Amino acid sequence: MRMSKISLSLLAALFVGFVVLPSQLVFSQETDQPHPEARPAGDALQVTLGRDSPNLGGNVFRDAFLSFTLNNATGITTGKLTADISFPSTEGIAFERAELTPEVEASGATLEIEVAEGEDDVNRVKITISGSGGLPDGIIANLVFKVIKEFTFEEVGTDEHLITLDNSVSAWATDEKEITDVMGEPGGIDLAYAPVVFACLFYMH
């Protein structure tokens, strides 16, 4: 009787090994195969507008601040770029101002702004930044927009109410040759009401 138990145990172990081993071999073969490489990011100069939610809750709005970020993957030193930012004039926002970051301003870069409002129901802001020594990667300027309309809760609610700002960009190298691989990423202003959160005094002490 004892011998039959041992034989059964041995047969069970062999059966498990027979089932598991091929699957392990297949897994090993799969993992040994070279994985397809991820597609490399495009070697483009990318200028991105940020996104802000200026509503603090209730009916109180503050200004919306959007970062203007340069990410240069071309390897070409950027001497000048122009961004044509546009949005519908009926959206209840207006351009206020733009400022270079302190580091970019200290490098001697200059900023030019052209504003055209209400043409074909579209507001346009043309931002031109030039730097003879080249513009660095990272945030190079900050744009400020004002909320000029009093929105009701029924209009915007608490979910996303995003106003998109289109961003068409052109750029030139320090030798004044145009950079052809340029991408402008749009920005956004979310006007949905932020729910007011009341903190419990018990947890504040």
N, C-alpha and C positions, 0 to 999 in steps of 0.2 A: 504493500500500500504506500509506503514511504517512497519507494522507487518511482511509482506512477506519478506522485505529486511532483517529484523532481523533474521527471520527464515532461510533465505538462508545463512546469515553470520554464524549462529550457525551450520548449516549443513556442511558448508565448513570447519569450525574449527574442527568439529568432524572427518571429513574425513581426514584432514591433520594429526590429532593426531593418527588416526587409522593406517595411512601409516608409519609415522615417528617412533612411539613408538616401534613397533616390531623390526625395524632396530637398534634402540638404545639398546634394550634389547639384541639383538644378538651381537652387538659390545661389550656390557658390559660383556657378557658371554665369548667372545673371549679373551678380555683383562684380564679377571680374571683367565684364564687358565694359569698354569705355563708354561713358555717358556722353550724349551729344552736348556739345558746349552751348551755353546760353548765347543768344545772339548779342553781339557787342552793342553797346549803346552807340547811337549815331554820333559821329565826330562833328558835331554842330555847335555853333555858338547859341546858347539858349538864354533868353531874357524872360524872366518870370515875374508877373505881378502877384502880390500876396493876396490874402483874404482877411477880412475883418468883420466882426459882428458888433456894430456900434451901440446896440440897444442894451441898456443896463437893466431893463425891466420897467414895467409901468409905461408911462408916456415920455420918459426922459431919454433923449438921444445924445450921444457925444459924437465927436468927429470920428470918421473911419480912417485908419492908418493902413496903407498898403506898402509893403516893402518892394523894392525894385531890385531884383537879384540877377547877377550875371554869372553864368556858368559856361566857361569857355573850354570846349573839348577839341577845338580845331588846332591848337598849338600856335595859332597866329595871334600876335599881340594886337589887341583891339584899341584903336586910337579914337574912334568915334562911333556912336550908335544913336539911332533915332527910333523912337517908339511912337506909333500913332495909336492912341488909346481912344476908343469910341464906345458910346452907350446911348440908349434912347433918352431923349430929353424929357420924356414923360415919366421917368422912373422915380423922380423925387429926390435925386441927389445932384450935387454940383461939385465941380473941381474947386479946391480951395488954394492949395499951394504944393510945391515940391521942393525938397532940399537934398543936397548931396550929404552923404555921411561925412563926419569930420575927417576921417582918414583920406577919403577920396578928394575932399575939398583941399586938404593940406597938400596933396600931391600936385596941385595946380590945375586940376580939372575944372571945366566950366559947365554951366547948366543954362540951357535956353528953353523957354516955354512959350508955346503958341496955343491959344484957346479960341475955338470956334463953337459957338453955342446956337442950337436951334436950327441948323441947316439941314433941311430934309428930315426934321424931327430927330436929329442925331447930334449929340454933343461930342466934340473931338478935342483931345488934348495932345499936342505934339511935344514930346520931351526929347531934347537933344543933349547928349553928354559927350564932351570931348576931353581927351587927355593926351598931350603930346608924348608923355612917357608911357602910355598904355593904361588901360583900365583894369583893375584887379578883379579876380573872382570874388563872389560874395555879394552882400547887400551894398549897393553903390549909391542908392538914393531912397528917400521915403516920400510917398505921395499922400496927401490929405484930401479927403472928400467930406463935404458937409451934407447932412440930411436937411433938405429944405421943405419937406412936406410933412404934415402931421398925419401919421398913419393911424388908422383904427385897428383894434384887435381883430375885427372881422376881415380886414384887408390882408394882414400878414400872419396872424395866428402865432402859435409857438413852435411850429415846425419850420423847416428851412424856407425862407423867402429870399432867394438869392438873385441879386442883380449882377449880371455878368458884364465885365468890362473887356471888350476885345482888345487885342494887343498885337499890332502888326509892326515888325521890327526890321530895320535895315542896319548894316554895320560896315565899317571900313577899317582896314589895318592902319598902322601908324605911317605906312608909306602911301596912304590914301587909295590903295586898291580895295575895291569892294569885296567883302567876305560873302560868298554865295551861300554857304551852309549856315543859315540863321533860322532859329525858331523862336517865335514869340508865344509865350504861354499866357492865357487870359487870367484876369484876376476876378475877385468877387466881393460883394458887400451883402451880408446877410442881415436883413432888416426884421426878421421874426422877433417877437417879444421874448426876451429871456425871462423864464419864470423866476419870481422873487422867492428866495429861500430864506426862511427864518431859522436862525440857530437857536438851539435850546440853551438857556442860561446855565443849566446844570453842567453841560459839557464845556462851557466857556470858563469855568472857574476851576 
